[in-house]
Amino acid sequence: MKILFIYPNAGSQLGFNYGVAHIAAILKKAGHDVAFRQMCEDLGPLPEKDEFIESLRKAAPDMIGFSVVTNQWPYAAKLAGWARQALDVPLVCGGIHATVAGREVLETGLFDYVFMGEAEDAFLEFVEKYEKGEAVEDIRNMGLTINGAVRINPVRPLPDLEKLPFKAYEIMDFQKIIDAKNGWVGLMGSRGCPFQCTYCFNHLMVKKYRTDLRCGFTELNYIRHFKVQQVIDEIEFLQKNYKNISMYIFDDDLFTFDKAYVKAFCRAYPKVSNLPFVVNGHVGFFDESRASQLAQAGCRIVKFGVESGSPKIRSRIMNRHMSNEKIIEAINHVHRYGMHSSVFIMIGLPFEDPDDVMDTIRFLSRAKPGRFRWTFFFPFPGTESYQMSIDGGYVNEEKIHSLLNFTDESALDFGETHNLFLEKVGRIMPWFVNAYADFEVSPIYLEKVNKILRMNRDQWETVSPTLLEEDRELSGELQKKNQRHYAVKYNPFMGVISDYFMNER
């Protein structure tokens, strides 16, 4: 069969679809023809309706599979409607959105089947049986509509990562992706996370698998690793077949979880590559020995999910139990070994007030990570924090169904005063951090921040579009004087310390 995968990725950061890359490799190994289209402005203009329909007819697939995250669902639904007009072939939806909202996807009538969870084995079984005209109704990990009623089947055990083939890079224009991401190439050494954060779909995955398989967390084997040698072989393959790679970024939820794995990888990596790499860590699974090993292997950046500088919000709203002191200790370990630290931050959480947001700003100014990336909280359907947002009366139904990303604005409504405050912080957070960071330049930023905070809605909307350019110009002046500060760098929602980007030049 010929299967065309479509990955809607519009209006957001250019991503790499690990799930499709593995599924495609399995299908190709079984003799199927696989094609792939990624809809992202960084790779080319988004197609208009007629162009999209014509391209589908020209490709003439026997089946179309969509891989969808929740923010991309409105765009995916539009593309699926166009696909219905183009071809009379089965439409299948997978990805995170199908996992957490499979029933709702099927109820739209746009898709014939949904696949939930890690579906490498399930999708191959489906394609093989469908091609032979055999019954598919009982395939695990799948949902479908029978006689007008939605049926969601239980999942099967999670796939063994050590048995997965190399990703099918060849179905994508991977060199174009590398160049569009300035040489940054994503990898994964593991899948799964031990934590149950309220805003993340991990707790939904674990609950479904444990319920369907009737097992405990340990028996589920949710946290699995590829063999270190598999990862090393993949790196060698990439370096042999692609050019302009400048950085590897490990997108594992928690690369530093297994101390022995970190040690084994760090011993093997320098034997095949001298390129720097980036990992995700967790303050509870990060210490001086891990920092030392990563640094010696060539790690440049260690990222931590901090999310809020308010211990109250982290504990009560996010189910993240860590102290500010422990976070700062982890950041200091990174810096002690000459690496760069990065933290993820969210604002606009349910039941968060202005004092909590200011706690986050003050925490960043005290901790001084190498960089911080901020987003607006987004209530993903099915998560505990989604229900919190509903219970608190915060959800803006129009925005939750229309936003393509969670970096531009919030999907929650806190009332005009707090909404405006969040917009200001979300637009130019580095200024707020600089204002409280006891830098030589802090008084300059404090004056700017106070001026912004006094603005009404009309004044703010006049000034807001000019701030990123003003930040660039001010940062340039401060760099000439070698004065330390955070500036918006690399994308509009990242603040980076000048020590880093000045040395980078």
C-alpha positions as CSV (number, residue, x, y, z in Angstrom):
1,M,0.0,0.0,0.0
2,K,0.9,3.6,-0.4
3,I,0.5,5.6,2.8
4,L,0.8,9.4,2.9
5,F,1.5,10.9,6.3
6,I,0.5,14.5,6.9
7,Y,2.0,16.4,9.8
8,P,0.2,19.8,10.5
9,N,2.8,22.1,12.0
10,A,1.5,25.5,11.1
11,G,2.0,28.8,13.0
12,S,4.4,27.2,15.5
13,Q,8.0,26.1,15.8
14,L,9.3,23.7,13.2
15,G,9.2,20.2,14.7
16,F,10.4,16.7,14.0
17,N,7.9,13.9,14.1
18,Y,9.6,11.0,15.9
19,G,6.5,8.8,15.9
20,V,5.8,9.0,12.1
21,A,9.6,8.5,11.4
22,H,9.5,5.2,13.3
23,I,6.1,4.0,11.9
24,A,7.3,4.9,8.4
25,A,10.4,2.8,8.9
26,I,8.4,-0.2,10.0
27,L,6.0,0.1,7.1
28,K,8.8,0.4,4.6
29,K,10.6,-2.6,6.1
30,A,7.3,-4.5,5.5
31,G,7.3,-3.5,1.8
32,H,4.9,-0.5,1.8
33,D,5.4,2.8,0.0
34,V,5.5,5.7,2.4
35,A,5.3,9.5,1.7
36,F,5.3,12.5,4.1
37,R,4.2,16.1,4.0
38,Q,4.9,18.6,6.8
39,M,2.8,21.7,6.8
40,C,5.1,24.4,8.3
41,E,5.9,27.9,7.1
42,D,9.6,27.4,7.9
43,L,9.7,24.7,5.1
44,G,7.5,26.5,2.6
45,P,4.2,28.3,2.1
46,L,1.1,26.5,3.4
47,P,-1.0,25.2,0.5
48,E,-4.3,26.7,-0.5
49,K,-7.3,24.3,-0.9
50,D,-7.1,23.7,-4.6
51,E,-3.3,23.2,-4.4
52,F,-3.7,20.7,-1.6
53,I,-6.4,18.8,-3.3
54,E,-4.4,18.6,-6.5
55,S,-1.3,17.4,-4.7
56,L,-3.2,14.6,-3.0
57,R,-4.7,13.5,-6.3
58,K,-1.3,13.5,-7.9
59,A,0.2,11.5,-5.0
60,A,-2.7,9.0,-5.2
61,P,-2.1,7.4,-1.8
62,D,-4.2,4.4,-0.7
63,M,-4.5,5.8,2.8
64,I,-3.8,9.1,4.5
65,G,-2.5,9.3,8.1
66,F,-2.5,12.6,10.1
67,S,-0.3,13.0,13.1
68,V,-1.8,15.8,15.3
69,V,-1.1,17.7,18.4
70,T,-4.0,19.5,20.1
71,N,-3.0,23.0,19.0
72,Q,-2.9,21.9,15.4
73,W,-6.3,20.2,15.5
74,P,-8.3,23.1,13.9
75,Y,-5.8,23.1,11.0
76,A,-5.7,19.3,10.7
77,A,-9.5,19.2,10.6
78,K,-9.5,21.7,7.7
79,L,-6.9,19.7,5.8
80,A,-8.9,16.5,6.5
81,G,-12.0,18.1,5.0
82,W,-10.1,19.0,1.9
83,A,-8.7,15.5,1.7
84,R,-12.2,14.1,1.8
85,Q,-13.0,16.1,-1.3
86,A,-9.8,15.0,-3.0
87,L,-9.8,11.2,-2.6
88,D,-12.0,8.4,-1.4
89,V,-9.4,6.7,0.8
90,P,-9.4,6.0,4.6
91,L,-8.3,8.9,6.8
92,V,-6.5,8.0,10.0
93,C,-5.6,10.3,12.9
94,G,-2.8,9.6,15.3
95,G,-0.6,11.6,17.6
96,I,-1.2,13.2,21.0
97,H,-4.6,14.7,20.1
98,A,-5.9,11.3,19.0
99,T,-4.7,9.8,22.2
100,V,-6.4,12.2,24.5
101,A,-9.5,13.0,22.4
102,G,-9.9,10.1,20.1
103,R,-13.7,9.8,20.6
104,E,-14.1,13.5,19.8
105,V,-12.0,13.2,16.6
106,L,-14.2,10.3,15.4
107,E,-17.4,12.1,16.2
108,T,-16.5,14.9,13.7
109,G,-16.9,12.3,10.9
110,L,-13.6,13.6,9.3
111,F,-11.6,10.5,10.2
112,D,-12.3,6.8,9.7
113,Y,-9.9,5.6,12.4
114,V,-7.8,6.9,15.3
115,F,-4.7,5.4,16.8
116,M,-3.8,6.0,20.5
117,G,-0.6,5.8,22.4
118,E,2.6,4.4,20.9
119,A,1.2,2.7,17.8
120,E,4.2,1.4,15.8
121,D,3.1,-2.2,16.0
122,A,-0.7,-1.4,15.9
123,F,-0.5,0.6,12.7
124,L,1.5,-2.0,10.8
125,E,-1.1,-4.6,11.8
126,F,-3.9,-2.3,10.6
127,V,-2.2,-1.6,7.2
128,E,-1.5,-5.3,6.6
129,K,-5.0,-6.4,7.5
130,Y,-6.7,-3.5,5.6
131,E,-4.7,-4.3,2.5
132,K,-5.8,-7.9,2.6
133,G,-9.4,-7.0,3.2
134,E,-9.4,-8.7,6.7
135,A,-11.3,-7.4,9.7
136,V,-9.7,-4.6,11.6
137,E,-12.3,-3.8,14.2
138,D,-10.5,-5.5,17.1
139,I,-7.0,-4.0,16.6
140,R,-5.7,-2.7,19.9
141,N,-4.6,1.0,20.1
142,M,-7.3,1.8,17.5
143,G,-10.7,3.5,17.6
144,L,-13.4,3.5,14.9
145,T,-17.1,4.2,14.3
146,I,-19.3,1.1,13.9
147,N,-23.0,1.7,12.9
148,G,-22.8,5.3,14.1
149,A,-21.3,4.4,17.5
150,V,-17.7,5.2,18.4
151,R,-15.7,2.3,19.7
152,I,-12.3,2.7,21.4
153,N,-10.3,-0.5,21.7
154,P,-7.8,-1.1,24.6
155,V,-4.1,-0.6,24.0
156,R,-1.4,-3.2,23.7
157,P,1.9,-3.4,25.6
158,L,4.3,-0.6,24.8
159,P,6.8,-1.3,22.0
160,D,10.3,-2.5,22.8
161,L,12.5,0.4,21.7
162,E,15.5,-1.8,21.1
163,K,13.6,-3.6,18.3
164,L,12.6,-0.4,16.4
165,P,14.4,0.2,13.1
166,F,16.2,3.4,12.2
167,K,13.9,6.3,11.6
168,A,12.9,6.8,8.0
169,Y,14.7,10.1,7.5
170,E,14.5,9.6,3.7
171,I,10.8,10.2,3.5
172,M,11.3,13.8,4.8
173,D,13.3,16.6,3.3
174,F,15.6,16.2,6.3
175,Q,18.4,18.4,5.0
176,K,15.9,21.2,4.6
177,I,14.7,20.6,8.2
178,I,18.3,20.7,9.4
179,D,19.0,24.0,7.6
180,A,15.7,25.6,8.7
181,K,16.6,24.7,12.3
182,N,20.1,26.2,12.0
183,G,21.8,22.9,12.2
184,W,20.0,21.6,15.3
185,V,19.0,17.9,15.0
186,G,16.7,16.1,17.4
187,L,17.4,12.7,18.9
188,M,15.7,10.5,21.5
189,G,17.4,8.1,23.8
190,S,14.3,7.1,25.7
191,R,10.5,7.4,26.1
192,G,8.5,8.0,29.1
193,C,8.5,10.1,32.3
194,P,8.1,9.1,35.9
195,F,6.2,12.2,36.9
196,Q,2.5,13.0,36.9
197,C,2.4,16.8,36.1
198,T,-1.1,18.0,35.8
199,Y,-0.6,19.9,32.5
200,C,1.1,17.0,30.7
201,F,-0.5,14.1,28.8
202,N,1.9,11.6,30.4
203,H,-0.5,10.9,33.3
204,L,-3.2,10.3,30.7
205,M,-1.0,7.8,28.8
206,V,-0.1,6.0,32.0
207,K,-3.6,5.8,33.2
208,K,-4.9,4.4,29.9
209,Y,-2.2,1.8,29.6
210,R,-2.4,0.7,33.3
211,T,-6.2,0.5,33.0
212,D,-6.3,-1.4,29.7
213,L,-3.4,-3.7,30.6
214,R,-4.4,-4.1,34.2
215,C,-0.9,-3.5,35.5
216,G,1.0,-1.3,37.9
217,F,3.5,1.4,36.9
218,T,6.5,-0.8,37.3
219,E,5.0,-3.6,35.2
220,L,4.0,-1.1,32.5
221,N,7.7,-0.4,31.8
222,Y,6.7,3.1,30.7
223,I,10.3,4.5,30.9
224,R,12.3,2.7,28.2
225,H,15.6,3.4,26.6
226,F,17.1,2.7,23.2
227,K,20.4,1.0,23.5
228,V,23.3,3.4,23.7
229,Q,24.8,1.8,20.6
230,Q,21.5,2.4,18.7
231,V,21.8,6.1,19.4
232,I,25.5,6.1,18.5
233,D,24.8,4.3,15.3
234,E,22.1,6.8,14.4
235,I,24.5,9.7,15.1
236,E,27.1,8.2,12.8
237,F,24.4,7.7,10.1
238,L,23.3,11.3,10.4
239,Q,26.9,12.6,10.1
240,K,27.6,10.5,7.1
241,N,24.4,11.3,5.2
242,Y,23.7,15.0,6.1
243,K,25.6,18.2,6.3
244,N,25.5,21.4,8.3
245,I,24.7,19.7,11.6
246,S,25.8,21.9,14.4
247,M,24.1,20.6,17.5
248,Y,22.2,17.5,18.7
249,I,19.2,18.1,21.0
250,F,17.9,15.1,22.9
251,D,14.1,15.5,23.2
252,D,13.7,12.8,25.8
253,D,11.3,13.9,28.6
254,L,14.1,13.1,31.0
255,F,17.5,12.3,29.6
256,T,19.2,12.4,33.0
257,F,16.8,9.9,34.7
258,D,19.0,6.8,34.5
259,K,22.4,7.6,35.9
260,A,24.1,4.5,34.4
261,Y,22.7,5.3,31.0
262,V,24.0,8.8,31.2
263,K,27.4,7.5,32.1
264,A,27.4,4.9,29.3
265,F,26.3,7.5,26.7
266,C,28.9,10.0,27.8
267,R,31.7,7.5,27.4
268,A,30.5,6.5,23.9
269,Y,29.6,9.8,22.4
270,P,33.0,11.5,22.1
271,K,34.2,8.5,20.1
272,V,31.9,9.3,17.2
273,S,31.2,13.1,17.4
274,N,32.8,16.3,18.6
275,L,29.6,18.3,18.1
276,P,27.9,19.8,21.2
277,F,24.6,18.5,22.4
278,V,21.6,19.4,24.6
279,V,19.7,17.3,27.1
280,N,16.5,17.6,29.2
281,G,17.2,17.1,32.9
282,H,15.2,17.2,36.1
283,V,16.5,18.8,39.3
284,G,15.6,15.5,41.2
285,F,17.7,13.5,38.8
286,F,20.7,15.8,38.4
287,D,23.8,16.0,40.4
288,E,27.5,16.9,40.2
289,S,28.6,13.5,38.8
290,R,26.0,13.7,35.9
291,A,27.0,17.3,35.3
292,S,30.7,16.3,35.1
293,Q,30.1,13.4,32.8
294,L,27.9,15.4,30.4
295,A,30.3,18.3,30.3
296,Q,33.3,16.0,29.5
297,A,31.2,14.4,26.7
298,G,30.5,17.7,25.0
299,C,27.1,18.7,26.4
300,R,26.5,22.4,26.0
301,I,23.0,23.0,27.4
302,V,21.1,21.3,30.1
303,K,17.4,22.2,30.2
304,F,15.1,22.0,33.2
305,G,11.3,22.2,33.5
306,V,10.8,24.7,36.2
307,E,7.5,26.1,34.9
308,S,6.8,28.5,37.9
309,G,8.9,30.3,40.4
310,S,6.0,30.1,42.9
311,P,6.3,26.9,45.1
312,K,2.6,27.2,45.7
313,I,1.7,27.1,42.0
314,R,4.2,24.3,41.4
315,S,2.9,22.1,44.2
316,R,-0.9,22.8,44.2
317,I,-1.6,23.4,40.5
318,M,1.1,21.5,38.7
319,N,2.0,18.6,41.0
320,R,5.7,19.5,40.7
321,H,7.3,19.1,44.1
322,M,10.7,20.7,44.2
323,S,12.1,23.6,46.1
324,N,13.5,26.8,44.6
325,E,16.8,26.0,46.4
326,K,17.0,22.6,44.7
327,I,16.4,24.2,41.3
328,I,19.2,26.7,41.9
329,E,21.5,24.0,43.0
330,A,20.9,22.1,39.8
331,I,21.5,25.2,37.7
332,N,24.7,25.9,39.6
333,H,25.9,22.3,38.9
334,V,25.5,23.1,35.2
335,H,27.4,26.3,35.4
336,R,30.2,24.9,37.6
337,Y,31.1,22.5,34.7
338,G,31.1,25.2,32.0
339,M,27.7,24.3,30.5
340,H,24.8,26.6,29.8
341,S,21.5,26.1,31.7
342,S,18.0,26.6,30.3
343,V,14.7,26.6,32.1
344,F,11.1,26.3,30.8
345,I,8.6,28.7,32.3
346,M,4.8,29.0,32.1
347,I,2.6,32.0,32.9
348,G,-1.2,32.2,32.9
349,L,-1.9,29.1,34.9
350,P,-5.3,28.5,36.6
351,F,-5.6,30.2,40.0
352,E,-2.3,32.0,39.4
353,D,-2.4,35.7,40.5
354,P,0.0,38.6,39.7
355,D,2.0,37.9,42.9
356,D,2.7,34.3,41.6
357,V,3.8,35.7,38.2
358,M,6.1,38.1,40.0
359,D,7.5,35.2,42.1
360,T,8.5,33.6,38.9
361,I,10.2,36.7,37.7
362,R,12.0,37.2,41.0
363,F,13.1,33.6,41.0
364,L,14.6,33.9,37.5
365,S,16.4,37.1,38.5
366,R,17.8,35.2,41.5
367,A,18.6,31.9,39.9
368,K,20.1,33.5,36.7
369,P,19.9,30.5,34.4
370,G,21.7,30.8,31.1
371,R,18.4,31.2,29.3
372,F,14.7,30.8,29.9
373,R,11.9,30.0,27.5
374,W,8.5,31.1,28.5
375,T,5.0,30.2,27.1
376,F,1.4,30.7,28.1
377,F,-0.1,27.7,29.9
378,F,-2.4,25.7,27.6
379,P,-5.1,23.5,29.0
380,F,-4.8,20.3,27.0
381,P,-8.1,18.3,27.0
382,G,-8.2,15.4,29.4
383,T,-5.4,16.6,31.6
384,E,-6.0,17.5,35.3
385,S,-5.1,21.1,34.7
386,Y,-7.7,21.3,31.9
387,Q,-10.3,20.4,34.5
388,M,-8.9,22.9,36.9
389,S,-9.3,25.6,34.2
390,I,-12.9,24.5,33.6
391,D,-13.7,24.5,37.3
392,G,-12.2,27.9,37.7
393,G,-14.2,29.3,34.9
394,Y,-11.0,30.4,33.0
395,V,-11.4,28.8,29.6
396,N,-12.0,31.0,26.6
397,E,-13.7,28.5,24.3
398,E,-13.0,30.4,21.1
399,K,-9.3,30.6,21.8
400,I,-8.8,27.1,23.0
401,H,-10.2,25.9,19.6
402,S,-8.3,28.4,17.5
403,L,-4.8,28.9,18.9
404,L,-2.1,27.2,16.8
405,N,0.5,27.6,19.6
406,F,0.9,28.5,23.2
407,T,3.6,31.2,22.7
408,D,1.5,34.1,21.3
409,E,-1.3,34.4,23.8
410,S,-3.3,32.6,26.5
411,A,-6.4,30.4,26.0
412,L,-7.6,31.4,29.5
413,D,-9.5,34.5,30.5
414,F,-8.7,36.0,33.9
415,G,-10.5,39.4,33.4
416,E,-9.1,42.4,31.6
417,T,-6.7,43.6,34.3
418,H,-4.8,40.3,34.7
419,N,-5.1,39.5,31.0
420,L,-3.3,42.8,30.2
421,F,-0.7,42.1,32.8
422,L,0.0,38.7,31.3
423,E,0.3,40.1,27.8
424,K,2.9,42.6,29.0
425,V,5.0,39.9,30.8
426,G,4.5,37.5,27.9
427,R,5.7,40.0,25.4
428,I,8.9,41.1,27.0
429,M,9.7,38.9,30.0
430,P,13.5,39.5,29.9
431,W,12.9,43.1,30.8
432,F,11.1,42.1,33.9
433,V,13.8,39.7,34.9
434,N,16.5,42.2,34.2
435,A,14.7,44.8,36.4
436,Y,15.0,42.5,39.5
437,A,18.3,40.8,38.8
438,D,20.7,43.1,40.6
439,F,22.6,43.8,37.3
440,E,24.3,47.1,36.8
441,V,21.6,47.8,34.2
442,S,18.7,46.8,36.4
443,P,17.6,50.4,37.0
444,I,17.2,51.0,33.3
445,Y,14.9,48.0,32.9
446,L,13.0,48.7,36.1
447,E,12.1,52.1,34.7
448,K,10.9,50.6,31.5
449,V,8.9,47.9,33.3
450,N,7.2,50.3,35.5
451,K,6.3,52.5,32.5
452,I,4.8,49.4,30.8
453,L,2.8,48.4,33.8
454,R,1.2,51.8,34.0
455,M,-0.1,51.6,30.4
456,N,-3.8,51.1,29.7
457,R,-5.0,48.8,26.9
458,D,-4.8,51.4,24.1
459,Q,-1.3,52.6,25.1
460,W,0.0,49.0,25.4
461,E,-1.3,48.0,22.0
462,T,0.5,50.9,20.4
463,V,3.8,50.1,22.1
464,S,3.8,46.3,22.1
465,P,4.7,45.7,18.4
466,T,7.9,47.9,18.9
467,L,9.3,46.2,21.9
468,L,11.3,43.4,20.3
469,E,13.1,45.9,18.1
470,E,13.7,48.1,21.1
471,D,15.1,45.2,23.0
472,R,17.5,44.4,20.1
473,E,18.8,48.0,20.0
474,L,19.1,48.3,23.7
475,S,20.9,45.0,24.0
476,G,23.3,46.1,21.3
477,E,24.2,49.2,23.2
478,L,24.7,47.3,26.5
479,Q,26.9,44.7,24.7
480,K,29.3,47.5,23.6
481,K,29.7,48.4,27.3
482,N,30.0,44.7,28.2
483,Q,27.1,45.1,30.7
484,R,25.4,41.9,31.7
485,H,21.7,41.5,30.8
486,Y,19.1,39.1,29.3
487,A,17.8,39.8,25.8
488,V,15.3,38.2,23.5
489,K,17.3,35.9,21.3
490,Y,16.7,33.0,18.8
491,N,12.9,33.3,19.0
492,P,10.4,35.8,20.4
493,F,9.9,33.7,23.6
494,M,13.4,33.1,24.8
495,G,15.5,35.2,27.1
496,V,19.3,34.6,26.9
497,I,22.0,35.9,29.1
498,S,24.5,38.2,27.3
499,D,27.5,36.1,28.6
500,Y,26.3,33.4,26.2
501,F,25.4,35.1,23.0
502,M,28.4,37.5,23.2
503,N,30.8,34.6,23.5
504,E,28.9,32.8,20.7
505,R,29.9,35.5,18.3
